[in-house]
Amino acid sequence: MATKDALVQALQEIIAPLIEADGGELYLVFHENDEVKLHLAGTCSGCPGAALTSRGVISPTLRSLNPQLRVVVTTGYLIPSGAERIQAAERMA
């Protein structure tokens, strides 16, 4: 089981920078035991590449923390209630 801290760290250090580079926004909607729900907004809303990003980048990255993790990614302009915005971790120069 991936802890929320490990999950958020992976989201901030690996996934959020990639999403933000294309003008997107990443939100953590839900995390419990072996399930995580994320939401992509901004330029990711309605983008055909969002599915590829989910299958090719987000899921494999998070499953490296927990192979049994169920990853659900939604997209859209409306951000789910209670979702937490995840932004790229600041890097030291």
MIGU-217697 format. One record per residue (C-alpha): residue number from 1; residue in one letter; y, x, z. Coordinates in Angstrom, 1 decimal, padded with zeros to 4 digits. Layout:
MIGU-217697
+------+------+--------+--------+--------+
! resi ! resn !      Y !      X !      Z !
+------+------+--------+--------+--------+
!  NUM !    A !      Y !      X !      Z !
...
+------+------+--------+--------+--------+
END
This chain:
MIGU-217697
+------+------+--------+--------+--------+
! resi ! resn !      Y !      X !      Z !
+------+------+--------+--------+--------+
!    1 !    M !  000.0 !  000.0 !  000.0 !
!    2 !    A !  003.4 !  001.4 ! -001.0 !
!    3 !    T !  006.0 !  001.2 !  001.8 !
!    4 !    K !  009.3 ! -000.4 !  000.9 !
!    5 !    D !  011.1 !  002.9 !  001.5 !
!    6 !    A !  008.8 !  004.7 ! -001.0 !
!    7 !    L !  009.2 !  001.9 ! -003.5 !
!    8 !    V !  013.0 !  001.9 ! -003.2 !
!    9 !    Q !  013.1 !  005.7 ! -003.5 !
!   10 !    A !  011.1 !  005.5 ! -006.8 !
!   11 !    L !  013.3 !  002.7 ! -008.0 !
!   12 !    Q !  016.5 !  004.7 ! -007.2 !
!   13 !    E !  015.4 !  008.1 ! -008.5 !
!   14 !    I !  013.3 !  007.2 ! -011.5 !
!   15 !    I !  013.8 !  003.7 ! -012.8 !
!   16 !    A !  017.4 !  002.7 ! -012.0 !
!   17 !    P !  018.9 !  005.8 ! -013.9 !
!   18 !    L !  017.0 !  004.8 ! -017.0 !
!   19 !    I !  018.0 !  001.1 ! -016.7 !
!   20 !    E !  021.6 !  002.0 ! -016.0 !
!   21 !    A !  021.8 !  004.5 ! -018.9 !
!   22 !    D !  021.5 !  001.5 ! -021.2 !
!   23 !    G !  024.0 ! -000.7 ! -019.3 !
!   24 !    G !  021.3 ! -002.6 ! -017.4 !
!   25 !    E !  021.1 ! -003.6 ! -013.7 !
!   26 !    L !  018.0 ! -003.4 ! -011.6 !
!   27 !    Y !  017.3 ! -005.8 ! -008.7 !
!   28 !    L !  014.5 ! -005.9 ! -006.1 !
!   29 !    V !  013.7 ! -009.6 ! -005.6 !
!   30 !    F !  010.6 ! -009.4 ! -003.4 !
!   31 !    H !  008.2 ! -006.8 ! -002.0 !
!   32 !    E !  005.2 ! -007.5 !  000.2 !
!   33 !    N !  001.8 ! -005.8 !  000.5 !
!   34 !    D !  000.5 ! -005.3 ! -003.0 !
!   35 !    E !  003.2 ! -007.2 ! -004.9 !
!   36 !    V !  006.7 ! -006.4 ! -006.1 !
!   37 !    K !  009.1 ! -008.6 ! -008.1 !
!   38 !    L !  012.0 ! -007.0 ! -009.9 !
!   39 !    H !  014.7 ! -008.5 ! -012.1 !
!   40 !    L !  016.6 ! -006.8 ! -015.0 !
!   41 !    A !  020.1 ! -008.0 ! -015.7 !
!   42 !    G !  023.2 ! -006.7 ! -017.6 !
!   43 !    T !  022.3 ! -005.6 ! -021.1 !
!   44 !    C !  018.6 ! -005.9 ! -020.3 !
!   45 !    S !  019.0 ! -009.7 ! -020.3 !
!   46 !    G !  017.3 ! -011.0 ! -023.3 !
!   47 !    C !  016.7 ! -007.5 ! -024.7 !
!   48 !    P !  013.4 ! -007.2 ! -026.6 !
!   49 !    G !  013.0 ! -003.7 ! -025.1 !
!   50 !    A !  012.8 ! -005.1 ! -021.6 !
!   51 !    A !  009.1 ! -005.9 ! -022.0 !
!   52 !    L !  008.4 ! -002.4 ! -023.2 !
!   53 !    T !  010.4 ! -000.9 ! -020.3 !
!   54 !    S !  008.4 ! -003.0 ! -017.9 !
!   55 !    R !  005.0 ! -002.1 ! -019.3 !
!   56 !    G !  005.7 !  001.5 ! -020.3 !
!   57 !    V !  007.9 !  002.7 ! -017.5 !
!   58 !    I !  008.3 !  000.4 ! -014.5 !
!   59 !    S !  004.7 ! -000.6 ! -013.9 !
!   60 !    P !  003.1 !  002.9 ! -014.3 !
!   61 !    T !  005.8 !  004.5 ! -012.1 !
!   62 !    L !  005.3 !  002.0 ! -009.3 !
!   63 !    R !  001.5 !  001.9 ! -009.7 !
!   64 !    S !  001.5 !  005.7 ! -009.1 !
!   65 !    L !  002.5 !  004.7 ! -005.5 !
!   66 !    N ! -000.2 !  002.0 ! -005.3 !
!   67 !    P ! -002.7 !  001.5 ! -008.1 !
!   68 !    Q ! -003.4 ! -002.1 ! -006.9 !
!   69 !    L !  000.3 ! -003.0 ! -007.0 !
!   70 !    R !  001.1 ! -006.2 ! -008.9 !
!   71 !    V !  004.4 ! -005.7 ! -010.7 !
!   72 !    V !  006.4 ! -008.7 ! -011.9 !
!   73 !    V !  009.6 ! -008.1 ! -013.9 !
!   74 !    T !  011.9 ! -010.9 ! -015.0 !
!   75 !    T !  015.1 ! -010.7 ! -017.0 !
!   76 !    G !  018.2 ! -012.9 ! -017.4 !
!   77 !    Y !  021.8 ! -013.2 ! -016.6 !
!   78 !    L !  021.1 ! -015.3 ! -013.5 !
!   79 !    I !  020.2 ! -013.0 ! -010.6 !
!   80 !    P !  017.6 ! -014.5 ! -008.2 !
!   81 !    S !  018.9 ! -015.6 ! -004.8 !
!   82 !    G !  018.5 ! -012.9 ! -002.2 !
!   83 !    A !  017.8 ! -010.1 ! -004.8 !
!   84 !    E !  019.0 ! -006.6 ! -003.7 !
!   85 !    R !  020.7 ! -004.5 ! -006.3 !
!   86 !    I !  019.1 ! -001.1 ! -006.7 !
!   87 !    Q !  021.3 !  001.6 ! -008.1 !
!   88 !    A !  020.5 !  005.2 ! -009.2 !
!   89 !    A !  020.5 !  007.7 ! -006.3 !
!   90 !    E !  023.5 !  010.0 ! -006.4 !
!   91 !    R !  022.5 !  013.5 ! -007.4 !
!   92 !    M !  024.0 !  016.6 ! -006.0 !
!   93 !    A !  025.7 !  018.9 ! -008.5 !
+------+------+--------+--------+--------+
END
